[in-house]
Amino acid sequence: MPPAPKKRRRTPRQLLRGVRRRTRRAAGRVRRVFWRSLQLRVVTSTMVISIVVVAVLGVFLMQQIVRTTLETRESAAKSEAQADRNAVLGYLNQPAEAAKQPVEPGQALQPGGSGPLSQATEALARRAGSASRYSVIIRNEGLPGEFYGTTNIDPVSIPARQRDELFKKEAGEDSTWYTPLYYKGQPDQPVPGMIIGTRLDTWGTRLDSSYEIYHLVPLDKEEKTLASVQQMIILVGAGLVLLLAAISSLVTRQVVTPVRLARQAAERLAAGRLDERLKVRGEDDLARLATSFNEMAANLALKIHQLEELSQVQRQFVSDVSHELRTPLTTVRMAADLLYDAREDFDPMAARSAELMQNQLNRFEAMLADLLEISRYDAGAADLDVDSVDVRDVVLRAVADSEALAERHSTRFDLRLPGEPCMAEMDSRRVERILRNLLFNAIEHGEGRDIVVSVAADRDAVAVAVRDHGVGLKPGEENLVFDRFWRADPSRARTIGGTGLGLAISREDAILHGGWLQAWGSHGEGSQFRLSLPRVAGAVLRGSPLPLVPPEVEMRRTWRGHMTPVLSPAAADGGRDAD
């Protein structure tokens, strides 16, 4: 047993390309779903707008709450700081007997000391209650780096810039800073805080000096409260957005559902179910829409029924007239043939009349045959006699039938046939008739120039193109040429004597095969008709092996589009150069 082949590993570039391809496909599916659902677009728009509005309002509300909370805390802290300043000033102004044991500056005093600053520090600590409320540090201007206080907050928390700002202000003015506070022994766990500093000058008192009093207010509780408020705002905002989305979905559904039902009814009506109607509920705008739709459907069904009856009458009339004319036409044909065969025994005037009658009878018979063919298509009675044939043989037979007419118009055929057989399942009689009509039309409008007949095939289809270099077609006429009895130039006299139904019948023959018959033309560049047929009868035709626009014309247009126009002096002055 041969070993299984190793699975080829994909390179990172191939993996990235595959991811991008899948992403584009997923994005395309999402985009299609989004643009196909009105309800989804409305709900999405409502959610986006709600998110923006809720976000803006939430940010504004949070800013107001933060500002109000901090202002309230700052106002309370400043009031306490002012009261503590007055208390410290009172201790420093007490009589000398109250301070039997003056405290040497330069060290932190502990509770129980007898100095005025120690007593003031203890009093401030008692006023503060707990360290979580606020702490007090007293500095002396003459002793840098030393402080008084009973706080566990490290004095390094006081920014040097705040001290500089404090000494620039008048004594008694506050200096408020929001800065992290560091606890002693925990330098890696700062807490948000607020420092309110004030300067106290005691010149003329028992302890002449300048003191700095700092109130350090931790804001960790406020931060936790604000964080809880922020989470609550986010949760309420998300709930509000979802609620608005649900409300918009419910409201949109009440409007979209009747519209969707109307769309489905319209699709069924377009599919031919003329008895389709909408249910009318209420008297609102949607109910009036349903009523109008039902009235439109009833009128449309009536008009279509009338048109069908008229079309049936017309088809029956054409069919009956065509069949009824065949009997007298056969009698007239027999008499005309006798007269035409004996025209040499007549005088010149009678002989010419016999020839004219013979030509017009031939034309009348061709028109009658075309009318009968059209009536069979209108009645849906046309069928195919399918057989596998070589398209090249069909083309050669059609060209051989057109050689005599081409010689009378001094026209030559340029055949471009492939070297290998082009087999396809088709009704060779009808396809040959299509090609004869195309060749006759090219001879009629080719103005004596060569006619190019090209044949090509691929795996699924075969194609035949007939190219002339005559007057061409004007814009929009490439579809009108297949209408019944249509002529590009009504003033132009026919030289072949066609019935005006050839191309219309050819298109019906192509459609009956499941193929295409298309036309291209440009004024002054001629025209080209392309017949495309599937190789297998009943298969869906998805493309053609021959281009509709001649390659030389496409190349010439591409070359002109890439040309860079250069203006001559005459053109720059408003004139036009000769080509």
N, C-alpha and C positions, 0 to 999 in steps of 0.2 A: 504493500500500500504506500503510495508516494506521500512524502511528508507534506503537511499543510503549508501553503505559502505564508511567509511572515507578513504580518500586517505592517504596512508602511506608516512610519511615524510622521505626523504632520508637523511642519515647522511653525514656529511662533507667528510668523507672518500669515500663514494659512489659517491658524487658529483665530488670530485677530480679524482676518477677513470674514471668517465664518461668524464670529460674534457680531461684527458690524452688519452682516447680511441679516442675521436673525433679529437684531435690534431694529433695522429698517423695516422688516416685515411686521414686527410687533407694533412699531409706531404707525405703520400704514393701516393695520387693522384697527388700532385705536382711533386713528384719524377718521376712517370710514364710519366707524360706529358713532363717533362724536358728531359728524356732519349729517348723519342719517337720522339722528334722534333729536327732535325739537325739545322734548322734555329734558333730556340730558344736558343740552346746551343751556337751557334756562336755569336748571338747578346748579350747573357749574358756574354760570355767571353770578347767580345769587350768592353762592358760597364764596366766590372770589371777592365780590364787593363786600359781603358781610365780614370776611376775614380782615380786609383792609380797614373797614370802619371800626370793627371791634379792636383791632390792634392799635389804631390811632387813639381811640377813646381810652383803651386800657393804659397806654403809655402816658397819656395826659393825666388820667386819674391817679396812676401810680406816682407820677411826679408831684402831683398836688398832695397826696398823702404823705410822701417822704418829706416834702418841704414843710407841711404843717406839723408833722411829728418832730422834726428837727428844730423848727422855730419854737415850738412849745417847750421842748427840752432845754433849748438854749436860753430861753427867757427865764425859765425856772432856775437854771444854773447861775445865770447872771444875778438874779435876785439874791440867791444864797451866797454868791461870791461877794456881793456888796455888803451883806450882813456880816459875813466872816471878816471882811476887811475892817469894818468898824469895831468888831470884837477884838481883833488883834491890836488895833490902835488903842483901845481901852486898856489892854494889859500892858502895853508899852508905856502908857502915861500914868500908871498907878504909882503911889509914893514909894520912895526908896526903901522904907521899912518892910514893904511887902516882898522884897527880893533880898533876903539876908544872904543867900548864897547865889551870887551871879553865875551864870553858866558861861563857860568859855565857848565862843563860837569855834566852828571848825569840826564839830562832830554832831552826829544825829542824836537827838535827845529821845529818851524813852519815857513813857508815862510814869508819873510819880516824881519828876524833877521839880525843883522849886524856882527855876528861872522864869522870867516873864514869857520868853518865847516857848519854853517847855509847857508852861501853863496854857498859853494861847493855843499851842498845838493840840494839847489834850482836849481843850474846850472845843476846838474845831472838829476833832475826831468824834467827840460825843454828838455834836450837831449833825455830822454826816451820817451817824448811825453805823452802817456797814460799808465795807470798801466797795461793794458792788454799786452803791449809790453814787458816791464820789469820794475822792481822796484829796488831801491838801499837802502841798510842798511849799516851804518858805525858804527862799534863798536870800543871802546877804550880798550886796554889791561888792563889798570889800573882801569877801572870801570866795573867790571863784571855785567852783567844784564842790562846795560844802552846802548842806541843806539841813533844814529842820522838818521833821514830820514823822508820822507813825503809819506810813503807807507801805504796802507791798509792791507798789508800782515803781519801776526803776526810773530815776530822774533823767536817764538818757532819752526818755520818751519826749522830753520837752525840746522842740527844735531850736537850734541856735538862732534861726532867723526870727523866731517869735520873740526871743529875748532882745534881739536888735530892734525889732519893731516896737517892743514895749518901752524901751528907753528913749525912743523918738517921740513918744506920746507924753502928755501931761500926766502928772500923778493922779491916780484915781480912775483913769480911762482904761477900758477893757481892751484886751487883744484876744480874739477867739480864733482858734485853729482846730481843724478836723484832721486828725492824724492817728496812726496806730499807737496803741499803748502796750508797752512791754512789761510783763511782770517779772519780778526778781526770780532768778533761777529758771525762767521759762522764756528765754529770748526767741525761741522758734515758734511761739504760740501767741502772736500779737492779737489784740482785739481792737475793733474800731472804737475810737473814742474822740472826745472833744476836750480841749484844754482852754480854759479861760484864765488869762493872766492879767494881773493888775500890779501897779507899782505903788509902794507906800513909803513916803519920805517922812522920817521922824526927826528932822532937824529941830533942835531946840528942846527935845525931850531928854529923858534920862539916858536913853540909848540912841545917841545920834547916829543915824545911818540911813541907808536906802534899802528897803526890802522888796523882794518880789514874792507875791503870793500867787500860786498856781493851783487851780482847781481842776483835777483830772477826772473827767466824767466818762466812765465806760458806756458804750452804746451797743453792747452785744445783745442785750435784751430787746432794744428797739430794732436791731437788725433782724433778730429772729421773728419779731412781730411783723416787720415789713416783709420778710420772706414768706411768712404764712399768708399775709394779705396778697402778695403777688401770686402765690400758688392758687389762692382762692379766685383771684381775678382771671387767671388763665383758665381754670376749670369752668368758671361761669361763662367766660367768653367762648370756650370750645362748645359748651352746652348750648349757648345762644346761637352759634353758627349752625350746629347740627339741627337745632329747632327751626331756624329759618330755612334751612335746606329742606327739611321735612315739610314745612308749610308750603314752600314754593313748589315742591314735588306734588303735593296734594292739589294745590290750586292749578298748576299746569296740567295735571292729569285730567282735571275736570274740563279743560279746554281742548287738550290734545286728543283725548279719547274720541269725541265726536268728529274732530278733523281726521283722525286716523280711519274711523269708520267711513267717512265720506271719501277718503282716498281709496280705500279698498272697494267701495261701491263703484267709484269711477273707473278703477282698473277692470272690474268685472263688466262694467258697461262697455268699456273699450274693447274687451274681449268678445263682445257680441251678445252678451246677456242683457238684452234690452228691457227685460222685465225687472231689473234690479231697482230697488227703491230703498230710501232711508226711513227709519222710524222717527216720527216727529213727537218730541216730548216738550211740553211747556210752550211759552210764547216769547222766549228771549231771542237774542241774535242768532244763536246756534240753531234754534228751532226754525227760525225764518230761513236760515241757510239750507237746512234740510228740506224745507218746503220748496224753496227755489230750485234745489237740485232735483227734486222729484218732478217738478214742472218741466225743467229742462230735459230730463230723461224721457218724459212722456212725449214732449214735442219732437225730440230727436228720434225716438222710435217711430213716431208717426211719419216724419219726413223720410227716414230711411225706408220705411215700408212703402211709401209712395214712390221713392226713387227706384226701389227694387221692382215694383210693379211696372214703372215706366221703362226701366232697363229690360225687363222681361218682354214687354211689348215690343220694344225696339229690336231686341235680338230675334224675337219670333218673326217680326216683320221682315228683317233682313234675310233670315233663313228662308221664310216662305217665298219672298220675292225672288231670292236667288234660285231656289228650286223651281219655282214656277217659270222663271225666265229660261231655264235650260231647254225646255221643250220647244218653244218658239225659236230659241237661238239655234237649236239643231236644225230646224226646218230652214231657217234663213241661211245657216251655214251651208246646207246642201245646195240651195239655190245659188248662193254666192260662189261656191266652188264651180258649179256648172258655168256660170257666167265668166268666172275668172279663167277657166280652161278654154273657153271659146272666145276670149277677148281679141285674138288675132283676126277673127272674122268681122269684128265690129269696126266702126269708124273710130278715129282717134279719140274723139270726145267720149264715146261710150266705153272704149277700152280703158281710158284713164279713170272713168267712174268705177268700172269693175275693180281696178287695182286699189283705188281709195276705199271702196267698200270692203275689200278683202283685208286691208291693213287695219281698218277700224274694227272689223269683226274679230281679228286676232287680239286687238287691244281689249275689246269688250269681253272676250272669253277669259283673258288673263285677269281682268278686274273681277269678273264673276267668280273665278276660282279663288282669288284672294278674299273676296267677301265671304264665300263659303268657309274658307279656312278660318277667318276671323270669327265667324259665327260659331264654329266648333270650339274655338278657344273660349269665347264668352259663355258657351253652354257647358264648359268643362268636359267636353267629349273627346278632346285630343288625347292621344296616347302614343307611346313610343314603341318602335320595333327595334329593340336594342340588340346589338351584335358587336363583337370585338373586331375592330377594323384598324387599319393603319391610317392615321390622319394624313400622311403624305399622299396616299392614293386618293383620298377625298379631295385634297387641294388640287392635285393634278387634273382630276376630272372636272372640277369647277373652272380651272384655268382653261382647259381645252374647250369647254362650252363658251367661254368668253373671248376666245381668240379672234373669232370673226368680227365681233363688235369692236375689239381693240384695234384690229387692222383698219377698220373704217375710220377710226378716230386717231390713227397714227400713234398708237400707244403701245409700249412694249412692257412686258412683265419681267421683273427681276426676282427670281425665285431664290429664297435662302432657306433650303431644307436641310435638316440634320442627316448625317450619314447612316444612322441606325434607325430601326423602326420605332414609331411612336404609337403604340397600341393603346386603345381606349374603348370603353363600352359606350356606344352611341347609336342613334338612329341615323345611318349614313345619308338617307334621303333628305332628312330635314337639315342636317349639317351642311350638306352640299348646297341646299337651297339658300342657307344663310350666306355661304361663301359667294355664291353667284350674285346675290343681292349686293354684298359688299363690293365685289368686283365691278358690277354694273354701275354702282354709285361712284366708285373711284374713277371709272372711265368717263362718266358723265361730267364730273367736276375736276378731273385731273388736267384739263387743258392740254392734252397731248403729251404730257411729260411721263416719264417712266413711273410704273407702279411697283412698289416693293412688297412682296408677299413673304412673310417670315413665319417659320414654324419652330416651336421649341417645346420641350417636355421636361418635367421633373418627376419625382417619385409619386406625386399625388395628382398632378394636373397636366393638361396639354393646352397649348394656346396657339392661335393663328392671328397674325396682325397684317392688315392691309393698309399700306401707306401710300398716299398720293401727295403730289406737290402742286396742287391747284390753288384755288382762292382761299381755302381754309374755312374756319368757322369763327364767328364772333363770340365774345365771352357770353356764356349762358346758353349757347345754342347746342352744346354737346349733349344736353338732355332733351332738348326739343326735337332733335332729329328723329327720335324714335316715336314721336306722336303720329297719330294717323292723319294722313293727307297734309302733313306740314311740309312747307318748302322754305329753304333758307332765303331765297330771293324770288318772290312771286313774279317779278318782271322778267326773270330769266326764262327763256323758252326751253322746253324739254326737247332733247334731240333723240332720246331713246324711247320715250313714250311710256314711262312707268305709270303705275296706278297710284303711287303715293302711299301704298300699304306695305311695301317690301321690307323696310327697316322695322316697322311695327311688328310684322309677322316674324321677322328674324329674332327680335327680342323675345317674343313669346316662345319661339323654338328653343332659345338659349335657356330661358327660365324653366321650360319643361324638362331640360336636361339637368337642371340644378346648377347651371353655369352663369357666366356674366357676358354681356355684350356691352362694351363701353366705347366711348368716342372721345377723341382729343382733337382739337383744332386750334389753329392760330391764324389770324388774318395775314395772308401773304406767305405763310409757311406751310400751307397744306393741312391735311388732316390724317388721322390714323384711327382705324377701328380695330378693336382687339376682342377676339372671341376666346374665352377661357372655359374649359370643361373639365370636370373631374374624370380621372382615369377609370374609376369604378362607378357604375351607375348607382345613384342614391347616396353617394358620399357627399359630405359637406365640403364645399370649396372654400379654402382658407387663403389662397394666394394664387398668383399667376406667374409662370416662368418667363413671361415677356413683360417689359415695362410698357405702361400706357403712353408715356411721352417718349418720342423717339430719342435714342441716345445722343445723336448729333445735336439735337435741339437743346437737350439738357446740358450737354457739355458747353455749348455756345453761351447759354444763359449763365452757367457757373463762371465761365471765363470772363464774361462781361461784369458779373458781380464782384470779381476780385480785381478788376482793373482800377487803377488810381487815375481819376480824371486830372488832366493837366490843361489849364486854361492858357490859350494864346493871348497875345496882346489885344487882338480883335475881340475875343470872347470876354476878356476882362473889361473891355469898354462897352459891353452889352451886345456885341455882335455874336454870330455863330459861325464857327469854322466849317468848311465843307469837308465831308468825310472822304 
